[in-house]
Amino acid sequence: MQHTLPLAEYLPNVSTLAYGCMGLGGGWNDTPVTTADVAQSDSIIQSALESGINLFDHADIYTFSKAEEAFGQVLKNTPSLREKMYIQSKCGIRFEDSEGCGRYDFSASWIQQSVEGSLRRLHTDKLDILLLHRPDPLMELDEVANTLQALHKAGKIDYIGVSNMNQYQMAFLQSALSMPIVTNQLELSLAKTDWLDDGIAVNTPAAQQAGFPSGLLEHCRSHHIQLQAWGCLAQGTFGEQGLHGEDETIANTTRYVWKLAQEYKVTAEAIVLAFLLKHPSAIQPVIGTTNTDRIKGCAQALDVKLTREQWYNLYVYSRGQALP
């Protein structure tokens, strides 16, 4: 069953899958963006749109800002593409520099600087969503809220979201905002199931080891906050490498993924994503492959309707142990 995305309340007709742009721009190096990098971005944008994917996920740090630059050059060359897509970007992570170590920064000056930089590189006048990338322990609540609301009033961001935050951090931030937090991006996948383990571990000794914030899924669901899944393809864990590795749990899971892929006549990636899509939280997977054929293969997930039994089989295989 496909579930209506909470994000559709704010971004009409937003796609069930999003495309993560971390792999664009030519790599994590100081080499300038090339015409080949721009051509790659163009090809990926076209493939994503043709596959029904219209939300593109950026961050100011991706490939040292080159991902936004390469993507933005495509929009500069073909401005009409902007009308066919939604763009979100993230800020708050700072790399080590002459001033200090790698750190998080939700100061007004850094948020403003980051947004202006993203808009300039992307050749767009606004971000549909701005996400705060990781929690900043030194966050001054009113300063952040005032900054975000000023950016919204100036027309530079439409909506705000967060990434890697628990429900208490979101509620604290929301308490100072007049606009809603519309999304939370977390690592969710068939290989990393702590988001499920937490729920089934209640009243068992395993509850202390689940490692996922208890109640976070329920908080997002009850407040209509879109859950976005980064790392949703588990870095190819259940591809060819999964069949031949030494990890028996991964191998067993991979064999079952491939069995389902044959039954549904789709790619293995589609099954891995369909596992997320089956969950009633209406998860929005953010895929990051730069292979255009794989983008099309991922889109096949929308045609897969896993049964309850198939979903549980995938979960238990991935856990490597029976449910409590």
N, C-alpha and C positions, 0 to 999 in steps of 0.2 A: 504494500500500500504506500502511495506517495502522499505526503502530508503537506498542507499549505504552509509556506514559509512565513514566519512572523515578519520577516523583512519586507514582504510584499505589501504590507500595510503602508510602508514608507516609500518603497521603490517599486512602483507598479510593474508587473510582468518581469520582475527580476528572475534570473535563471536559477534552477535548483542547484546547479554546479557553478562554482566560481573558478576563475583561472588565476593562479598565483604567479606573479611575475618575477620571482626571485632569481630565476635562471637567465633572465635577459640581460643584455648590455655587455656581453663579452667576458664575464668572469670577475672573480674577486681579485682584481689587480689594478694597477695604476695606468694600464693601457687605455688610451682614449677610445671612445665609441667610434666604430668604423661603419662604413656603408654596409658591410656584410651584417653587422649587428642590427642595424636598422631594418635591413631586408628580412632578417630572421624574425624580428618583432612583427613586421608587417604580415609575414606568412602565418605566424602564430595567431595574431589578432583575427585574421580572416578565417582561419581554421576553427577558432573558438566560436566566432559569430555564426559560421555555417553550421556548427554543431549545437547551436542554441544556447551558447554560454555568453552572457552579456555583462557579467560583473567581473571586473579586473582588480586584483588585489596587489597593492604595492606597499613599499615602506621606503622611507627616505634613505635607509642604509643599504638596501639591496644592491649588491655588486658595487658598493661604494657610490651609490646614487646613479650609477650608469643605467640601471634598469629603467628608471623613470625617464632618463634622458633619451634612451633609444626608443622607448614607447612614445614619448612626446614628439620625437621627430616624425614618427609615422602620422600622428595627429596633425602636425604642422603641414605635412605634405598632403594629407587628405582630411581636412577639417570636418567633413560630413560624417566621418566615422564616430565622432564624439556623440552625435545624436543617437547612435545605435547602442550605446554602452553606458554602464555605470562604473565609476572609478572610486575606489577607496585607497587610502594610504595611511601609513602609521608613522608615529614619531615617538621619541622619548628615549631611544637607545643611543648612547654616544660611545664611540670607540676611544681607545687609549690615544691620547695626544700629548702635546707639550704641557698641558695644564693638569693632567692626571690620568688615572687608570680608566679602563672601560667602566661606564657608569650609566645610570638612568637619570633623566632630567625632565621634570615637568614644570620647570620655571616658565614664567610668562614669556621671557625673551626667547627661550629655546623653542617653545611651542610655536610662537609667531614666526621665528626664523625658519623653522622646519616646514611649516605650511607654505610660506612664501617661496621657499626653495622648491618644494614639490610642484606648486602651481607653475612656476617658471619652467622647470624641466619638462613637465607634462604638457605644456602649451595649452592649458585650460584655465578658465577663470574661477573654477570652484572644484572642490572635492565633494562627491556625493556623500561620503562618510569619511571622517577622520577618526582613526583608532589610536588610543594611547597604548603603546606597544608592550610594556611590562611595568608592573607597579614600581613607583618611585617612593622609597621610604621617607624621603624628605619633602614629599608633596605637601604644599600649603593649599588646603581645600578651596578657600575663597579665591585665591590667586588663579588656580586652575579653572575653576568655574567661570570666573569673570573673563578670563582669556578666551575660553571656548565660546562663550556666549557673544563676546565681541566679534570673534571670527564669523560666527553665524549671522550676526546682525549686518556685518559687512558683506555678506553674500559669498564668503570664501569657503565655507563648509555648510552643507545642508543638515547633516546628522553626525552624531558622535557615537563611537563604540569603544570597546576596550579589547585587549588581548591578554590572555594568561592572568586573569584576575578571578578571585573567589567572590562569593555572593556578598560578603561583608564589605569588601573593598568597593564593589559596584554600588551597594546601597549607600555607603558613605559618600561616594562621589555624587550619586543621584540626589542626595539630600540637599545639595547646594545648587542644583541645576534646574532650570525651568524647562529644559528640553530633555527628551528621553534618551537613555542609553539604548541603542537599537541592536547591538550585536556584541558578542563575546567570542573571540577566536581562541580555541584551545587545541591541544594535540589530542585527537581522537582517531582511532583506527582499529582494525581487526588485530593488529599486532600489539597495540597498547590499549588494553581493556580495563584499566583501573577505573574509568568512568562508569563501567558496568559492575565491576567487582565490588565497588563501594556499596552499591545498592543491595546486592544479594548477600553481603557479608553481615548485615544487621543481625545482632544477637548471636554472633559466632565469634570465636577467637580471631578470625581473619580480619575482623573489622578494624583492628589496630594497624594492620599492614596494608590496607587498600591503597593508601597514598593519594587519594583524590578527595577534594573538599566535599564532605558530606552535605547533601542538599543543594549543590550547585546546579545540577540539571533541573531540579524541581523549581528552584528560584527563577531560572531563565524561562522555563515554560510558563510559570504562573505570572511573570511580568512581561511576557511576549517579547523576550530578548532572543534574537537570532543566535543560535549556536553555529559557529563556523568551525570546520575541522581542518587544522593544518596537519601536515604529515599523514594525510588520509590514505595515501597509497603505501604507507609504511616503507618508503624508500625501496620499493620493489621486492620486499621480503618474500612475497608469495608468487614471484615470477619464476623464471627458469632456475635462478640461484637457490630458491627454496627447496627444489626437488633434490638437489645434489649436495646440500650442506650437511653438516654433522648434527644439527639440532633436530631431534626426532619429532618434537612437537611442531616445529615449523614445517618439516617435511610432510607430516600427516595432514596438517592444515592445508598446505599447498596442494596436495593430491585431491583433497575434497573441493577446494576452490576450482581446480581445473575440471573436476568431474561435473560440477555445476555449470561451469562455463560451456562445456560440451552440450549439456542438456538444454541450456537456454540459448545456445548458439551465439555467444557473446565472448568478449575477451575476459581474461582472468581479472584484469583491472575493474571491469564492470561489476563482477561479483563482489570484489572487495568494497567497492563503493556502495553497492546495493545493500550490503550489511549495515552500513551507516544509515542509508535512506529508509530502511525498514523501521528504525527506531521512532517512536511517536514524538520525540523532541523536535522533529523536522530539521535535522542537521543539514547544513549546507557544506558539502565537501569542497575544499579549495585544492584543486589539482595543480601540479607544478611542472609536469613533463614538458620538455621542449621538442618532443617528437610529435609532429602533427598527426601521424597515424594513431598514436596512442591517445591524443586528445579525442579523436573520433571514436576510438574504442572505449574510452571512459564514458562518453555520452551514451553509450549503449546501456549503461546502468539504469537509465530512466525507463527502459523497457523490461527490466527484471522485477518480477514480483515474487520474492522469496516467500516460501511458506514459513509458518511458525517453526516447524520442525527443522527446516533447512537453516534458518537463522540460529536456532539453538545449537545445531550441530556445528556450525562455524564457530560459535562462541566457545563451546566446550572443547573443540579441537584446539583452538587458540590458547585456551587456559591451560591445556595439558592435564586437566584433572576434572573429575565429575563435580557437578554443582553440590553445594552443601545440603 
